[in-house]
Amino acid sequence: MARIDFVTGNAQAYLPDVEALAGIPDRTEARLSGYASADLRAEPADGEWSAARILRHMTFYALETSHNLRRMAWQESPTITMWDEDAVAAERGWDGMDGSRLLDAFTEALAEGVEVLKDLPDAWWGRPGVHPRAGMFCIRQFVRRQTGHLDRHLEQIAETLAS
């Protein structure tokens, strides 16, 4: 049964999805705790991304997805926009940030999407957007996809720092 927010009157069947997404920055901070910026920037020998590069991608992904969630909530079937990650990172100076500042940028980018979702009426979670390569997604699918994507990168960070 859905919980009711007695202030807004919104049913909150999707609150667990919002909480899962909102909890990722804390899990990311815990994962990075105890590592210096130099550790995060250390390039793995196998040509994989460093932990800092993975976090930069997560920040970009959170920012791009938050933008698209807002559009899906307020526009009729928008086409999901896909940005140039390197250009956005250069514009925002992410590559020059230490781990703490990059984590703050990630947290802020993800919070923008959580802000859109936290009071979104349950009925709106079915609103669609069209991804240029993957087709149509509703907000619910998009959020769960985002959460899974970011969780996989958290695992990747753990593996990178352990090597």
TORKOL-4160 file (C-alpha; in steps of 0.2 Angstrom, whole numbers, padded with zeros to 4 digits, m for minus):
163
<pt num="1" X="0000" Y="0000" Z="0000"/>
<pt num="2" X="0006" Y="0017" Z="m0004"/>
<pt num="3" X="0010" Y="0029" Z="0010"/>
<pt num="4" X="0002" Y="0046" Z="0009"/>
<pt num="5" X="0011" Y="0063" Z="0012"/>
<pt num="6" X="m0001" Y="0072" Z="0023"/>
<pt num="7" X="0006" Y="0089" Z="0018"/>
<pt num="8" X="0005" Y="0087" Z="m0001"/>
<pt num="9" X="m0008" Y="0073" Z="m0002"/>
<pt num="10" X="0003" Y="0064" Z="m0014"/>
<pt num="11" X="0003" Y="0045" Z="m0013"/>
<pt num="12" X="0021" Y="0039" Z="m0011"/>
<pt num="13" X="0022" Y="0022" Z="m0019"/>
<pt num="14" X="0039" Y="0026" Z="m0027"/>
<pt num="15" X="0047" Y="0033" Z="m0011"/>
<pt num="16" X="0059" Y="0018" Z="m0010"/>
<pt num="17" X="0065" Y="0022" Z="m0028"/>
<pt num="18" X="0068" Y="0040" Z="m0022"/>
<pt num="19" X="0077" Y="0035" Z="m0006"/>
<pt num="20" X="0088" Y="0022" Z="m0016"/>
<pt num="21" X="0094" Y="0036" Z="m0028"/>
<pt num="22" X="0096" Y="0049" Z="m0014"/>
<pt num="23" X="0107" Y="0037" Z="m0004"/>
<pt num="24" X="0120" Y="0035" Z="m0017"/>
<pt num="25" X="0130" Y="0050" Z="m0012"/>
<pt num="26" X="0132" Y="0043" Z="0006"/>
<pt num="27" X="0137" Y="0026" Z="m0001"/>
<pt num="28" X="0149" Y="0034" Z="m0013"/>
<pt num="29" X="0157" Y="0045" Z="0002"/>
<pt num="30" X="0159" Y="0029" Z="0012"/>
<pt num="31" X="0167" Y="0020" Z="m0002"/>
<pt num="32" X="0180" Y="0034" Z="m0005"/>
<pt num="33" X="0183" Y="0037" Z="0014"/>
<pt num="34" X="0201" Y="0036" Z="0019"/>
<pt num="35" X="0208" Y="0038" Z="0001"/>
<pt num="36" X="0218" Y="0053" Z="m0004"/>
<pt num="37" X="0215" Y="0062" Z="m0020"/>
<pt num="38" X="0231" Y="0054" Z="m0027"/>
<pt num="39" X="0224" Y="0037" Z="m0023"/>
<pt num="40" X="0208" Y="0041" Z="m0033"/>
<pt num="41" X="0218" Y="0048" Z="m0048"/>
<pt num="42" X="0229" Y="0033" Z="m0049"/>
<pt num="43" X="0227" Y="0025" Z="m0066"/>
<pt num="44" X="0225" Y="0006" Z="m0065"/>
<pt num="45" X="0238" Y="m0004" Z="m0075"/>
<pt num="46" X="0225" Y="m0012" Z="m0086"/>
<pt num="47" X="0219" Y="0004" Z="m0094"/>
<pt num="48" X="0203" Y="0005" Z="m0085"/>
<pt num="49" X="0197" Y="0022" Z="m0077"/>
<pt num="50" X="0204" Y="0028" Z="m0061"/>
<pt num="51" X="0192" Y="0030" Z="m0046"/>
<pt num="52" X="0192" Y="0049" Z="m0049"/>
<pt num="53" X="0187" Y="0046" Z="m0068"/>
<pt num="54" X="0173" Y="0035" Z="m0063"/>
<pt num="55" X="0167" Y="0048" Z="m0051"/>
<pt num="56" X="0168" Y="0061" Z="m0064"/>
<pt num="57" X="0157" Y="0050" Z="m0075"/>
<pt num="58" X="0145" Y="0047" Z="m0061"/>
<pt num="59" X="0144" Y="0066" Z="m0059"/>
<pt num="60" X="0141" Y="0069" Z="m0077"/>
<pt num="61" X="0128" Y="0055" Z="m0078"/>
<pt num="62" X="0118" Y="0062" Z="m0063"/>
<pt num="63" X="0118" Y="0079" Z="m0070"/>
<pt num="64" X="0112" Y="0074" Z="m0087"/>
<pt num="65" X="0099" Y="0062" Z="m0080"/>
<pt num="66" X="0093" Y="0075" Z="m0068"/>
<pt num="67" X="0090" Y="0087" Z="m0083"/>
<pt num="68" X="0081" Y="0074" Z="m0092"/>
<pt num="69" X="0070" Y="0069" Z="m0077"/>
<pt num="70" X="0064" Y="0087" Z="m0075"/>
<pt num="71" X="0060" Y="0087" Z="m0094"/>
<pt num="72" X="0051" Y="0070" Z="m0093"/>
<pt num="73" X="0041" Y="0077" Z="m0078"/>
<pt num="74" X="0035" Y="0093" Z="m0086"/>
<pt num="75" X="0035" Y="0090" Z="m0105"/>
<pt num="76" X="0026" Y="0078" Z="m0116"/>
<pt num="77" X="0037" Y="0063" Z="m0121"/>
<pt num="78" X="0053" Y="0073" Z="m0123"/>
<pt num="79" X="0068" Y="0066" Z="m0132"/>
<pt num="80" X="0081" Y="0062" Z="m0120"/>
<pt num="81" X="0096" Y="0073" Z="m0123"/>
<pt num="82" X="0113" Y="0066" Z="m0123"/>
<pt num="83" X="0127" Y="0078" Z="m0119"/>
<pt num="84" X="0146" Y="0077" Z="m0123"/>
<pt num="85" X="0154" Y="0071" Z="m0106"/>
<pt num="86" X="0171" Y="0078" Z="m0109"/>
<pt num="87" X="0165" Y="0095" Z="m0114"/>
<pt num="88" X="0154" Y="0096" Z="m0099"/>
<pt num="89" X="0168" Y="0090" Z="m0088"/>
<pt num="90" X="0180" Y="0103" Z="m0095"/>
<pt num="91" X="0167" Y="0117" Z="m0093"/>
<pt num="92" X="0164" Y="0113" Z="m0075"/>
<pt num="93" X="0182" Y="0110" Z="m0071"/>
<pt num="94" X="0179" Y="0092" Z="m0064"/>
<pt num="95" X="0196" Y="0085" Z="m0070"/>
<pt num="96" X="0205" Y="0097" Z="m0059"/>
<pt num="97" X="0195" Y="0094" Z="m0043"/>
<pt num="98" X="0201" Y="0084" Z="m0028"/>
<pt num="99" X="0190" Y="0070" Z="m0023"/>
<pt num="100" X="0180" Y="0080" Z="m0010"/>
<pt num="101" X="0175" Y="0093" Z="m0022"/>
<pt num="102" X="0171" Y="0081" Z="m0035"/>
<pt num="103" X="0160" Y="0071" Z="m0023"/>
<pt num="104" X="0151" Y="0087" Z="m0018"/>
<pt num="105" X="0148" Y="0090" Z="m0037"/>
<pt num="106" X="0141" Y="0073" Z="m0038"/>
<pt num="107" X="0130" Y="0075" Z="m0023"/>
<pt num="108" X="0123" Y="0092" Z="m0030"/>
<pt num="109" X="0120" Y="0085" Z="m0047"/>
<pt num="110" X="0111" Y="0069" Z="m0040"/>
<pt num="111" X="0101" Y="0080" Z="m0028"/>
<pt num="112" X="0093" Y="0090" Z="m0043"/>
<pt num="113" X="0085" Y="0074" Z="m0049"/>
<pt num="114" X="0080" Y="0069" Z="m0031"/>
<pt num="115" X="0072" Y="0086" Z="m0029"/>
<pt num="116" X="0061" Y="0083" Z="m0045"/>
<pt num="117" X="0056" Y="0066" Z="m0039"/>
<pt num="118" X="0052" Y="0068" Z="m0021"/>
<pt num="119" X="0035" Y="0076" Z="m0023"/>
<pt num="120" X="0031" Y="0069" Z="m0040"/>
<pt num="121" X="0013" Y="0062" Z="m0039"/>
<pt num="122" X="0013" Y="0043" Z="m0042"/>
<pt num="123" X="0003" Y="0045" Z="m0058"/>
<pt num="124" X="0017" Y="0055" Z="m0066"/>
<pt num="125" X="0030" Y="0041" Z="m0063"/>
<pt num="126" X="0023" Y="0033" Z="m0079"/>
<pt num="127" X="0027" Y="0049" Z="m0090"/>
<pt num="128" X="0038" Y="0044" Z="m0104"/>
<pt num="129" X="0054" Y="0051" Z="m0112"/>
<pt num="130" X="0062" Y="0044" Z="m0128"/>
<pt num="131" X="0080" Y="0039" Z="m0128"/>
<pt num="132" X="0088" Y="0041" Z="m0145"/>
<pt num="133" X="0096" Y="0024" Z="m0144"/>
<pt num="134" X="0086" Y="0014" Z="m0131"/>
<pt num="135" X="0068" Y="0019" Z="m0135"/>
<pt num="136" X="0054" Y="0024" Z="m0124"/>
<pt num="137" X="0056" Y="0024" Z="m0105"/>
<pt num="138" X="0044" Y="0030" Z="m0091"/>
<pt num="139" X="0051" Y="0040" Z="m0076"/>
<pt num="140" X="0050" Y="0024" Z="m0065"/>
<pt num="141" X="0061" Y="0014" Z="m0077"/>
<pt num="142" X="0073" Y="0029" Z="m0080"/>
<pt num="143" X="0076" Y="0031" Z="m0061"/>
<pt num="144" X="0078" Y="0012" Z="m0058"/>
<pt num="145" X="0090" Y="0012" Z="m0073"/>
<pt num="146" X="0100" Y="0027" Z="m0066"/>
<pt num="147" X="0101" Y="0019" Z="m0049"/>
<pt num="148" X="0107" Y="0003" Z="m0056"/>
<pt num="149" X="0120" Y="0012" Z="m0067"/>
<pt num="150" X="0127" Y="0022" Z="m0052"/>
<pt num="151" X="0127" Y="0006" Z="m0041"/>
<pt num="152" X="0138" Y="m0003" Z="m0054"/>
<pt num="153" X="0150" Y="0011" Z="m0055"/>
<pt num="154" X="0151" Y="0011" Z="m0036"/>
<pt num="155" X="0156" Y="m0007" Z="m0037"/>
<pt num="156" X="0169" Y="m0002" Z="m0051"/>
<pt num="157" X="0176" Y="0011" Z="m0039"/>
<pt num="158" X="0178" Y="m0002" Z="m0025"/>
<pt num="159" X="0187" Y="m0014" Z="m0037"/>
<pt num="160" X="0198" Y="0000" Z="m0044"/>
<pt num="161" X="0204" Y="0005" Z="m0027"/>
<pt num="162" X="0207" Y="m0013" Z="m0021"/>
<pt num="163" X="0219" Y="m0016" Z="m0036"/>
